[in-house]
Amino acid sequence: MTKPNPPYAMDAPAASLMPFLLQGWRAAETWKCRLWPIAAGLLAFWLALGVLVAGEPPTRPIVGAIRWDAWTGGEITAQVERSLGPGKYHSRLPWFAKVGDDGIVRIDGRPQTIMDQEIDFAADAGLDYWAFLLYPEADTMSHALQQYLKSPKRQRINFCVILHNALSVPQVAWPRERARLISLLKEPGYQTVLAGRPLVFEFQARLDGKFPIQRFAELRRAAQESGLNPYYVFMGWNPAADFSRESANGFDAVSAYAYGSSDATFAGLWQAVEKHYWQNALASKVPYVPLVTTGWDKQPRKENPVSWEKDHDYHQQAVFPSAATPQEIASHLGDSLKFVMKNREVCAANAVIIYAWNEHDEGGWLVPTWTPDGKPNTARLDAIRRILKRENTPTRPSSAPAALPLPR
């Protein structure tokens, strides 16, 4: 994937070349065209050096998408197959799903070829990283991360983790999980911000019903002892209140995983995210990684409940936001990039996180979806590609052929 270049920022070494550059310009003015190549050469050298030494932040914010990988087998996959089973929800299915002649849905994302293709989908659209919800290593929900790590294409898109159920393992398993996490932070392609700090999100990590403060402290200490200085981002619901509370626990910034809404339109949802999240963070001047939403419609889970959300409020909800159009998602993403670039004092990490890559039955997805003719629907990725790719970079067509061969 072509990564955005750093801006032409001038630090001390580059600035020291300015007198020579100015002399070149004056000489060119005096000698007209005879010394123009020298002046031009000095200018090119100065700009190139600026690119090399400037480091982060890049010209545009880095953009990632959340991965909730419930699509690789096991009981969780069986439950989402049921929630997405009715025909009216088949257009939300992941691109590799199968719908039998009897209408029964089967989802199996285990083959390596599926991860390899998804890397191409994401990289071709201009995404910089995926944020994987972190589950215990042996959990089926960790299979996709394992696929990513062994993919020959992984260099096309970076990754980071969202601390989640991996922090809730039994005490006897915790040292191993902690060591695993530290090793992930050292992996090639782990997404960093602010001159090399590994980007680590946290969302609803729980141990005995509470955030595991002690384990988080142990993790931070282990990272420091390994020579790492992660940038920890708490995913909550109110940026100002979240940072006031969680900064004492060692979090550097705040963000969000999603935004629930009973608005009837995606436009209303999008506007609420910008008002209640982005503007809240800006007004309170707290370090923030903006969330971009792609939707919120949990009707599949309302009609066919999943075991981990039996008592949630949305079961009583009558109205959910309408499905987003690809252009609406692209416009919302474009707003987020402008917000970050305009508000560097708040958005110091120069990063954006999208909900989500593959939250199909919650209503938030970017990944291509199933169609009856076997050709993945890439409309959402096609739309964000036009935002993320540079204007001077030709838009590459989707890497999906007319109909992808699915695993048997």
LINJOPE-V816444 format. One record per backbone hydrogen bond with DSSP energy under -0.5 kcal/mol. NH is the residue of the N-H (numbers start at 1). CO is the residue of the C=O. If there is no record, write none. Layout:
nh;co
NH;CO
NH;CO
This chain:
nh;co
3;1
7;57
9;7
11;9
15;11
16;12
17;14
18;15
21;17
22;18
23;19
24;20
25;21
26;22
27;23
28;24
29;25
30;26
31;27
34;31
36;33
38;35
39;35
40;36
41;37
42;38
43;39
44;40
45;41
46;42
47;43
48;44
49;45
50;46
51;47
52;48
53;49
54;50
55;51
59;5
62;350
64;352
65;129
66;354
67;131
68;66
69;67
70;68
78;74
79;75
80;76
81;77
82;78
83;79
84;80
85;82
89;86
90;87
92;89
93;90
95;368
97;94
98;106
100;98
100;104
103;100
106;98
109;71
114;111
115;111
116;112
117;113
118;114
119;115
120;116
121;117
122;118
123;119
124;120
125;121
126;122
126;123
127;122
128;63
129;63
130;158
131;65
132;130
132;160
133;67
134;162
135;133
139;136
142;139
143;140
146;142
147;143
148;144
149;145
150;146
151;148
154;151
156;153
157;154
158;128
159;189
160;130
161;199
162;132
163;161
163;201
164;134
166;134
167;164
168;165
169;166
173;170
174;170
174;171
175;171
177;173
178;174
179;175
180;176
181;177
182;178
183;179
184;180
185;181
186;182
186;183
187;184
190;187
191;159
193;197
197;193
198;196
199;191
200;198
200;231
201;161
202;233
203;163
207;210
210;207
213;211
216;212
217;213
218;214
219;215
220;216
221;217
222;218
223;219
224;220
225;221
226;222
227;224
228;223
231;198
232;230
233;200
234;232
234;253
235;202
236;234
236;255
242;238
243;239
244;240
245;241
246;242
247;243
249;246
250;247
251;246
252;232
253;232
254;287
255;234
269;265
270;266
271;267
272;268
273;269
274;270
275;271
276;272
277;273
278;273
279;274
280;275
281;277
282;278
283;279
284;280
285;281
285;282
286;281
288;346
289;254
290;288
290;351
292;353
294;355
297;362
301;361
302;298
303;299
304;300
309;306
310;307
312;309
315;312
316;313
317;314
321;296
322;264
329;325
330;326
331;327
332;328
333;329
334;330
335;331
336;332
337;333
338;334
339;335
340;336
341;337
342;338
343;339
346;343
347;343
348;346
350;347
352;62
353;290
354;64
355;292
356;354
357;66
358;66
359;364
360;358
362;359
363;359
363;360
364;359
365;363
366;357
367;357
369;377
370;93
374;371
376;374
377;369
378;376
382;378
383;379
384;380
385;381
386;382
387;383
387;384
388;384
389;385
393;390
394;392
396;394
404;374
